[in-house]
Amino acid sequence: MKSSEILSRILVVGGLLIAISAPFVAKLVGAQGTIEMHGRMAESGGWAPDVIQAKTGVPLHLRLTSEDVTHGFAVGQSDIPAVDVLPGKMTDVTLTFDKPGTYTFYCTRWCGIYHWRMRGKIEVSGDEAASPQSIGSPLYVTLKLDIDALHPAAVTPVGIPDAQRGAQFSTLLPAGSLAPDYYRSHSPAQTYLALRAEPALAALSAVETWDLVAYIWQSNTTPGALAAGQKIFAQNCAACHGETGKGDGVFAAQTNALTGKSPAKFADPASMLGASPAVLQGKILRGGMGTGMPSWGPILTDQQTWDVISYLYTFQFKESNK
């Protein structure tokens, strides 16, 4: 057989092999560029995979599907919008990270008592120079607070303190009373007792002094922050703590059965008014040891955490329209 004929046959066979294998090669390349993720209720395995590698500036393509109930997918501490993940259907998501670090993704749908365990990590590598600047320790750590200890209020009001009524006495407040540092490091009950000890406020009644406390708390938030906090509470907290903060959410009984402890009651003055914003920050960021309360530190930004905290106090104080 002539060499030219052999070469021709090789080219023909090679062309056929390329034509046959092309779809498989394309499929393989596509698979390498896209990660398929399956969501299951936490007790059945949660997300698979639950650890993903990515690089800064390089789009990360995900195909999400659920194998049981409707789940949600979101990335903590980011402005990436949440998406629903439906049973038997694919949802395509493309993420791009501009800073290296470890990002937590989580389920946004209350899919069961262990819903909060549906989390995973996206480990993003890249230019270390683009890493976010390190931030200081959370306030509850700086203040060395024992967030596991009980913080009962030494005194509670009769009725609901009203910030609008308290505003009329605001000029009598001691210097620094409205400062964020003071607000965050003191409980409402501590603040009430401090104000009662002020000579300039001696003529005020107990009710009027509590109104001043409500005014201080309102002065350290905004309508926008309260609205943001309410939304986060409804999405992540109400299922256990209840929409009205009474600890009677749809999963409250199950949480009690599993842990022997009921969800915190934000509508209870005896417990809520004894907790400073810094104490609440610690409980939210770290979670409650043995209570079923998950850690929200990897999920919420610093601002979102303070927004939620300011909203929690609305279960105790009546606020005026600013």
Sequence and secondary structure as in RCSB ss.txt:
>XXXX:A:sequence
MKSSEILSRILVVGGLLIAISAPFVAKLVGAQGTIEMHGRMAESGGWAPDVIQAKTGVPLHLRLTSEDVTHGFAV
GQSDIPAVDVLPGKMTDVTLTFDKPGTYTFYCTRWCGIYHWRMRGKIEVSGDEAASPQSIGSPLYVTLKLDIDAL
HPAAVTPVGIPDAQRGAQFSTLLPAGSLAPDYYRSHSPAQTYLALRAEPALAALSAVETWDLVAYIWQSNTTPGA
LAAGQKIFAQNCAACHGETGKGDGVFAAQTNALTGKSPAKFADPASMLGASPAVLQGKILRGGMGTGMPSWGPIL
TDQQTWDVISYLYTFQFKESNK
>XXXX:A:secstr
  HHHHHHHHHHHHHHHHHHHHHHHHHHHHHHHEEEEEE  GGGT EES EEEEETTS EEEEEEESSS EEEEE
TTS    EEE BT  EEEEE  SS EEEEEE  S  STTGGG EEEEEEE  GGGS       HHHHTT  TTS 
   S   SS  BHHHHHTTGGGS TTTT HHHHHHS HHHHHHHHHT GGGTTS HHHHHHHHHHHHHHT  HHH
HHHHHHHHHHHTHHHH TTSSS  TTHHHHHHHHS     TT HHHHTT  HHHHHHHHHH  TTTS    TTTS
 HHHHHHHHHHHGGGT B    
